[in-house]
Amino acid sequence: MEAVEFIDEDGTKREFYIECDTRVHGKTYLLVTSAPEGAAEALILKDISDDTSEEANYVPVEDDEELKALLKVFEEMMDDTDIEL
């Protein structure tokens, strides 16, 4: 499982593990966890960078409807995993 480091809005570095990724309506989403296995904090991140950016800019998905829809997508992709956000 790939570990990636993100810098939050406060400038704090946080390490997450990419569980799964997908594209929906042209946007890339990552399902990440705070630990490589076992019970861990899970987040769905959305890439909000534009097409000309060299680096991705991921932010947590906060819209409840978007989050519910993405949760279903990721649950189908990872059928042996229970996901709670």
N, C-alpha and C positions, 0 to 999 in steps of 0.2 A: 504494500500500500504506500502510495506516495505521500510524503510529508511536505507541506508548503508553509511558508511563513507569511503572515499578513501583518500589516501595520494598521492598527485601529485609528479612529478619529483623534485619539489622545496621543498618538505617536508611539503607543506601546506595541511591541512585537508579540504576536501570538502564533503558535504553531498549531496547524490543523492537519488532518489526514483526509485526503480525498477518497470518499467511499464510491462515488458515482458522479457522472456528469451527463448532461443532456442539452439539447438545443430545442427551444420552443419559440415559435414565431420569430426566428432569427436572433434570439438572445441565448447566451450560454448560461447555464445554471450548474452549480456544484452542490452536492450534498457532502458536507464535511463534518468530521467529529473531532473532539478534543483529545481523544486517545485512539491508538491503533486497533484496539479490540476491547470487548467487554462493554459495560455500561459507560456511556460518555455523553457529553453535551453534543447535540446535533444542531446544525444550522444549514439553511439553504441560502446560498449566495448567488447573486445575479451580477453579471458583467454589464456595467453601464458605460463602458468606454465606447468611443465612436470608432468607425472603421479605419480612421487614419492613425489611431493610437498604436504605438509599438508595444505598450504594456496594457494588460487587462486591469480594470478597476472594479473590484468586486465589493458589493455591499449586501448586508443581510436583507432578505425579502421580508417586508413588514406588513404588506397588504394581506389581510386575512383570506380573501378570496383567491388571490394568486398563490398564497402559501398552501391552501387546501388542495388546489388543483395540482401544484407541483408535488406535494406529498403523495398524491395518488400515483403520479407518474413514476416517482422514485420507488414507491412500494411495489409497483408492477415490475420494475426493472430488477429489484432485489427481493424476489418473492420469498426468500427464506429469512428475512430480517424484519423485525418490528421496529418501526420508526416513530418516535415521539419527539415533538419539538417543544 
